[in-house]
Amino acid sequence: MDVMSCFCGNHAIVRTSWTDTNPGRRFWSCPQIGTNCGFFLWLDPPMCVRSRSIDPWIAKIKKCTSTVFELNGDCKP
């Protein structure tokens, strides 16, 4: 993966969007949250309509599974 620099001059980091319109889509952004840098660049191409409809369910299942493990005191998968 390439190294990107944000407008602040820092090494940009890869984050993952979990919005309804771009679930699971990765993007580059400034590592410092709350700054006025504003650097943003999509890493992944846009998802097809079918993928956008499936990914939110995967995120919900993952969240529920993590909650169950926490409540049971089990090791996380």
N, C-alpha and C positions, 0 to 999 in steps of 0.2 A: 504494500500500500504506500502511496506517495506521502511525503511530508508536506503539509500545507501550513502556511503562516496566516494568522488573522491580521486585521488592520492594526492591532496593538503591537504586532511583531512577535507575539507568542506562537508556539506551535499549536495549531488548531487541533481539536479533538473530535473524534467521531461519536455522535450521539444517535439515539434511535427515536424516531417519532412514533407516538402511539395515538395520534389523532384519528378520528374516523375516516378522514380523507387520505391519510398517508400512514396507515398502521404498519409498523415494522420497517419503515423506510429509513435508511441511515443518511446522516448529513454531517458535514463539517461545521463546527462553530467555535467561537472563542472559548477558551477554558475558564475564563473568569465570568461567572454569572453576575448579572447586575451592572455590568459596565455598559458604556455607550458605544462599544466597538461595532456591533451590528453585523459582524461577519457571519455569513450563512451561505452554504453551497451544498446542494444535493450530491450525495455520493452514489446512491442507487437510482436507476431509472424509475419512472412512474410505474406503479403496479397496474395490472389489468383489472377490470371491474370485478371479476370473480375472486381474485386474490384479496381485493379490498373488502369483500363481503365475508371472507373466511377468517382473515387475520384477527379482527376484533374478538371473535369467539375463542381463538387460541390464547390471546392475552387474558381473557376472563377465566379460562380454564386454568392457566398457569397461576394466576392470582389466587384462585380458590384452592388449588392444590397446596400452594405455599402456606395459606392460612390454616388449612387442615393439619399440615405438618407442625406448624407452630403451636396449635392448640393441643395436639397430641404429644408434643415434646419429642417427636421423632426427628431423625436426621433428615435434612432436606435432600431431595433427589439430586 
